[in-house]
Amino acid sequence: MQKQTPLKKWLMLISLGFMGGTFYMSAYAGSTYYTQLVTGLAITNTQYGLAKTICSPIGIILLVPGAFLGDKFDAKKTLVFSIGTQSILNLSWPLWVHGFTTYVAWKVIYTVITIAYWGALIKYINNLDGEDSAGSSFTTYYLLNGLSGALGSFIPLWVSNALNAGIGTIIFVEGVITSVATILVAVFLEDEKKLAERGIYLKGDDPIQIKHIFYLLKYPGFWMMFVAYGAGVSLYNYVEYFTPYLVNVYDMDPSLSSTLAIIRQYGVNLVAPIGGYICDKVLKATYKWYIIGFGIVGVMYLAMTVMFRETSNVMVVGIYTILVCAMIMMLYTTIWSVLRELHVPAMVTATLSGIATISERIIQMFLPATFGHFMDTREPLAAFNDIFLIIVAICVVGILTGIWIGRHHKKCLAGLRSFEKMTGMKSVEEA
């Protein structure tokens, strides 16, 4: 196999990292620019949540086809298509996205055109310089991803402040940034045919196997992962409500709130490795970290409903939200490491990993609209306290799941449980 030259490899990684860090900016614009988005589109908080309710089932339907397409087609062409068409969509926002209906239409289009992105991205990075270099490629990618994500988020905020503009300008600037990413990927990435000529063959993650789903449904370990993923990712998703919380309750300037949101989204990545260290070196079990981590986050949210009032110092509250997010990031980044304690065969891990993600989308069908209704119908502090109490309940679910996994793990180690015994799956061929 002919290796990449160092310069070529770095140009590819920079292109992929820049694209990856900026790819989801517009999709998650509400996380950073919640107030600007709701105000600019003249939609209610409930409508903002309903948009997620509508798009979540579409994401579930497209889960398997998206994974198939990402593995089936040339990775470079798929990535260029995904980021390129998204750029056009972002640039067109000011022309036609002016209310709830068009906002939902925009989100649906975004979901459809990007369904194959993730599979193609993983396939490309995993084999960028041969399988033996996958670890260093991913590490470098995520470093570049975080840096470009932070930069890509600050630029639209700076432009919107300088021009005193709204969400249309913000998304348009994000479209300019993703257009730059499109050019980088188109110029510096090689298609699979050229890579194959040098002995590099792109292989993606193992695809979801429909036949494996029926075995997984019989196995308690699958449901443990299903619940754990839904709880963990929900904690990560709903930190976006800190942005309107600081604005609506404490009258923080929306631009400052957005700045703190960028720190909560990207700055806390610096502490993420601490969670992995605690799992592997201190507790030596992810389920124990679930119990402790979900417990700490739950207490931190519960404390917010007691400690803070409208008269509290806004910067103290803002800093506290960053601390909460730092704790969530240390937990969120370890969610999948519990697979080792579920005792599932390697052949069904990809299917389990893919299907388990549906839990988060199911939750998205209900909670965002509920949170929006609270914000529209109650006093700001009461509304957010109720939101935080629901998140505390999610943390309790996470704790109980950790206990559940711990008992399961011990039974498997003792030989009282096994995937084969509980599902009837005998071999790869039979599965």
WOSULGI-V99077 format. One record per pair of residues at least 24 apart in sequence whose C-alpha atoms are under 7 Angstrom apart, sorted by sequence separation. I is the first residue (numbers start at 1). GAP is how many residues later the second one is. D is the distance in Angstrom with one decimal. If there is no record, write none. Layout:
i & gap & d
I & GAP & D
I & GAP & D
This chain:
i & gap & d
86 & 24 & 6.6
300 & 24 & 6.7
152 & 25 & 6.9
297 & 27 & 6.7
297 & 30 & 6.7
82 & 31 & 6.1
297 & 31 & 6.7
82 & 32 & 5.1
82 & 35 & 5.9
78 & 38 & 6.9
79 & 38 & 5.9
293 & 38 & 6.0
78 & 39 & 6.6
79 & 41 & 6.6
78 & 42 & 6.5
79 & 42 & 7.0
75 & 45 & 4.9
70 & 46 & 4.3
69 & 47 & 5.5
70 & 47 & 6.4
71 & 48 & 6.2
66 & 49 & 4.6
67 & 49 & 6.1
70 & 49 & 4.5
71 & 49 & 6.3
75 & 49 & 6.4
66 & 50 & 4.5
70 & 50 & 4.7
286 & 51 & 6.5
287 & 51 & 6.5
59 & 52 & 6.9
67 & 52 & 5.7
286 & 52 & 5.2
47 & 53 & 6.8
51 & 53 & 5.5
55 & 53 & 6.2
62 & 53 & 6.8
271 & 55 & 6.6
275 & 55 & 4.3
43 & 56 & 6.5
274 & 56 & 6.3
275 & 56 & 6.0
41 & 57 & 5.3
42 & 57 & 6.4
43 & 57 & 6.0
268 & 57 & 6.9
272 & 57 & 5.6
273 & 57 & 6.9
41 & 58 & 4.8
264 & 58 & 5.4
268 & 58 & 5.0
272 & 58 & 4.5
276 & 58 & 6.1
41 & 59 & 7.0
271 & 59 & 6.6
275 & 59 & 6.6
23 & 60 & 6.8
250 & 60 & 5.9
269 & 60 & 6.8
249 & 61 & 6.0
264 & 61 & 5.9
268 & 61 & 6.8
272 & 61 & 6.6
252 & 62 & 6.9
250 & 64 & 5.9
342 & 67 & 6.3
341 & 68 & 5.4
130 & 70 & 6.3
94 & 74 & 4.8
93 & 75 & 6.2
127 & 75 & 5.6
344 & 75 & 6.1
127 & 76 & 7.0
93 & 78 & 6.7
124 & 78 & 6.3
93 & 79 & 6.6
123 & 79 & 5.9
242 & 79 & 6.9
123 & 80 & 5.6
305 & 80 & 5.3
90 & 81 & 5.7
91 & 81 & 4.6
123 & 81 & 4.1
90 & 82 & 5.6
122 & 82 & 6.5
123 & 82 & 6.9
90 & 84 & 6.8
91 & 84 & 4.9
90 & 85 & 4.6
119 & 85 & 6.8
239 & 86 & 7.0
302 & 86 & 7.0
88 & 87 & 6.9
301 & 87 & 5.9
302 & 87 & 6.6
87 & 88 & 4.7
302 & 90 & 6.5
87 & 91 & 5.5
301 & 91 & 6.3
87 & 92 & 5.5
236 & 92 & 6.6
235 & 93 & 6.8
298 & 94 & 4.7
83 & 95 & 6.6
84 & 95 & 6.6
236 & 96 & 6.8
298 & 97 & 5.3
84 & 98 & 5.5
297 & 98 & 7.0
83 & 99 & 5.8
233 & 99 & 6.6
232 & 100 & 5.6
295 & 100 & 6.5
294 & 101 & 5.0
80 & 102 & 6.0
232 & 103 & 6.7
294 & 104 & 5.8
295 & 104 & 6.4
80 & 105 & 6.5
294 & 105 & 5.8
80 & 106 & 6.2
229 & 106 & 6.6
290 & 108 & 6.6
291 & 108 & 4.4
153 & 109 & 6.8
290 & 109 & 6.1
291 & 111 & 5.3
150 & 112 & 6.5
290 & 112 & 5.2
291 & 112 & 6.9
76 & 113 & 6.5
76 & 114 & 6.6
288 & 114 & 6.5
76 & 115 & 5.3
287 & 115 & 4.6
75 & 116 & 6.9
150 & 116 & 6.0
74 & 117 & 6.6
75 & 117 & 6.8
74 & 118 & 6.0
287 & 118 & 6.2
287 & 119 & 5.9
146 & 120 & 6.1
221 & 121 & 5.1
17 & 124 & 5.1
21 & 124 & 4.1
4 & 125 & 6.0
17 & 125 & 6.8
20 & 125 & 5.6
21 & 125 & 5.9
3 & 126 & 6.0
18 & 126 & 6.6
22 & 126 & 6.6
40 & 126 & 6.2
234 & 126 & 6.5
17 & 127 & 4.8
18 & 127 & 5.9
21 & 127 & 5.2
22 & 127 & 5.2
40 & 127 & 5.8
229 & 127 & 6.8
233 & 127 & 6.6
13 & 128 & 6.0
17 & 128 & 4.4
21 & 128 & 4.1
229 & 128 & 6.5
230 & 129 & 4.9
14 & 130 & 6.6
18 & 130 & 5.3
22 & 130 & 6.0
36 & 130 & 6.2
37 & 130 & 5.4
222 & 130 & 6.5
226 & 130 & 4.4
229 & 130 & 7.0
230 & 130 & 4.3
36 & 131 & 5.6
225 & 131 & 6.3
226 & 131 & 6.9
229 & 131 & 6.8
249 & 131 & 5.6
227 & 132 & 6.8
248 & 132 & 6.2
249 & 132 & 5.8
71 & 133 & 6.0
226 & 133 & 5.9
212 & 136 & 6.3
213 & 138 & 6.9
212 & 139 & 6.8
245 & 139 & 6.7
67 & 140 & 6.9
208 & 142 & 5.9
209 & 142 & 5.8
207 & 143 & 6.4
208 & 143 & 4.3
64 & 144 & 7.0
206 & 144 & 5.7
207 & 144 & 6.9
26 & 145 & 6.2
208 & 146 & 6.6
26 & 148 & 6.8
23 & 155 & 6.8
22 & 156 & 6.5
19 & 159 & 6.9
19 & 162 & 5.0
18 & 163 & 6.2
231 & 163 & 5.9
15 & 166 & 6.6
231 & 167 & 5.9
15 & 169 & 5.3
16 & 169 & 6.7
15 & 170 & 5.4
228 & 170 & 6.1
228 & 173 & 6.4
12 & 176 & 5.7
11 & 177 & 6.3
12 & 177 & 5.7
224 & 177 & 6.4
224 & 181 & 6.6
2 & 196 & 5.2
1 & 197 & 6.0
2 & 197 & 6.3
1 & 198 & 4.6
1 & 199 & 6.6
219 & 200 & 6.7
219 & 203 & 6.3
218 & 204 & 6.9
219 & 204 & 6.3
218 & 205 & 5.6
215 & 208 & 5.4
31 & 209 & 4.3
34 & 209 & 6.5
35 & 209 & 6.1
34 & 210 & 6.3
215 & 210 & 7.0
32 & 211 & 6.9
35 & 219 & 6.5
212 & 219 & 6.3
211 & 220 & 6.8
33 & 225 & 5.8
32 & 226 & 5.0
32 & 229 & 5.3
31 & 230 & 7.0
32 & 230 & 6.4
60 & 298 & 6.2
60 & 301 & 7.0
56 & 305 & 5.2
56 & 306 & 6.9
56 & 308 & 6.4
56 & 309 & 6.0
53 & 311 & 6.0
52 & 312 & 6.2
53 & 312 & 3.8
52 & 313 & 6.4
53 & 313 & 6.3
52 & 316 & 7.0
49 & 319 & 4.2
50 & 319 & 5.1
49 & 320 & 3.9
46 & 323 & 5.1
49 & 323 & 5.8
48 & 324 & 7.0
46 & 326 & 3.8
45 & 327 & 4.2
46 & 327 & 4.9
45 & 328 & 6.6
45 & 330 & 6.4
46 & 330 & 6.8
45 & 331 & 6.1
44 & 332 & 6.9
